[in-house]
């Protein structure tokens, strides 16, 4: 069990997690916020606020940035088919070509331009190593959805689950009514 002490209270984080999972499960099954609140003996406003905390705006503009992606062409094709507004996916060879033979200022200028470009979008899906994703998330004041390809540093290409990626895009666009989990 994962307990946290706040003043005189002892909080059971596992209980909170289970309750949130149950709320989302019941809501996904079509129960109203009020019905879920009645069943779990909590306020309807709590459920509304909980959903608001986790809501990803549907219909928003979407950017996809990732490396090193082994099935790059497949991911780019899905992004095109699903109407993604901006896609920059590199395989391992391309990510190294981006920096090879260039001085640090050129690379930095290009990276800053890329960051500037993706900040225009409401939602950014980032694919990469755990460390790189955290760094990118801290630079963007957008809804960032990470797809962790592995622990940093990643050596070589990594395959992205294409079905998961398509389902995620459809859920973001509001074309799917089911939970997306990897």
N, C-alpha and C positions, 0 to 999 in steps of 0.2 A: 504494500500500500504506500501511496505517496501522500504524506501529510505535510501541511504547512501551518505554521503558527502565526496568527495575526492577533497581537495583543493577548487577550484571554481565550480567544477562540482557537480551536484546532480544526483545520479544514481538510477534508478527505478529497483530494483531487480526482481520484478514481471514481468516486461517486458523482462528482460533477461531470466527468467525461461520459459516464454511463447515462446520466440524465440527458445530456445534450444529444448523445447518440439516439436515445429513445425519442426525444422530441423530433429530431430530424427524420427518423424512421416513420413516425406517425404522420408527420406533415407530408412526406413523400407519398404516403399511401392515400392522401387526399383529405385527411381530417382537418377541420378548421382549427385555427389557433385557439379558439375558446374551448372546443372539445378536448384538445390536447391538454390545455391548462386544467380543465376539470379532471381529466384522468390522472394527471400527475400532481394535482394539488398545488398548482402555482398560478401566478397571475398571467393573464393573456398578454399584458404589456411586456412581460419578461420575454415571452416567446417572440413577440414582434421585434423587440430590441436585439435579441439574439440573432434573428434572421437578418436584421439590418447590419449587424457587425460583420457578418460573413458574406453579404450580398455582393455579387459581381454584376455590374450593370450589363444587362442584355442589350444587344444591338449596338454596342459601343465599337469604336474602331479598335482593331487588333493588329499588333505587330508580333512577329515571331523571330527570335534571334537565338542561334544555337551553334555549338561546336564542341567536340568533333563528332559529327553525325555520319554514321556509316551508310545509312539509307537516305542520303540527302535528297536524291531525285524524287523518291517516294514521298517524303515529307513536304517537299516543295510542291509536288503535284496535289497533295491533299490540301495544302494551304490555298492554292489557286482555286481548286474546286469548291472550297468552303468560304471563299471570299475574303481571305485575310488581306489586309490593306498593305502590309509591308512584311517582307520575308528576307532574312539574311541567315542562311544556313551554310556552314562550311564543313567540309570533311577535314580529316587530319592533315592531309597534304596542303589544302588551301589555307588552313589556319597558320601553318608554318611559312607558307609563301607570302602571307600578309606581312610578316615581320622580317623575313630573310632579305639581307642586302639593303636594308633601309636604316637610317639613323633614328635614334629615339624620338627626336622632335617630329619627324614625319609620321611615325606610328602614333604618337600621342595626339597629333593634330587630327589624324583620321579617326582615332577612337573617340575623341571629343565630338567630332562631327556626327559620328554614328549615334552617340548618346543623345546629342541634340535632336537628331532626326526621330529617334524612337520615343522621345519625351512628348511628341505631338499626339501619340496614340493613347486612348483611354486604358487599354489593357495590353500588357506586354507578357508574352510567354517566353521564358528564358530556358534554354537547354544547355547544360554544362556541368562542370564539376561543382561540388558542394561549396567550395571556397569562392569560386568565381561568381556563383549565383548570389551569395550573400553580399559580395562587393557591389555587384550590379544593382541589387535590390536597394542598397543604401543610397545609390546615386539617382534613383528614379523616384519621383513622388507620384507614382501611378499604381494602379492595381497590377501587381507582379505575380505571375503564376509560374513557379519554378518546376522544371522537370529535371531532377537530379540524374545525371548520366553516370556518376561515380564519384569517388573520393579524389580530391586534388593531390597530385597532378594526374590527369588522365593521359595514358599513353595509347595512341591508336584510336581508331574509329569505334563508336558505340552505336548500336542499333536502337532506334527509338520505336516503341510500340506504336505502330501505325493506327491500329484500331482505337487504342486509348487516345491518341492525338486527335483523330477525327471526332470521337465522341466528346472530347473536351471542347473542341471548336464549336460543335453543334450545340452543346450546352451553353456556351458563352453567347451564342447568337440567339438562343431561345428556341432552337429547333428540336431540342430533346427535353424530355420531362423526367429523366431518371438521374440518379446520382452518378457522378463520374469519380472513380477511384482507381489508383494504380496499385 
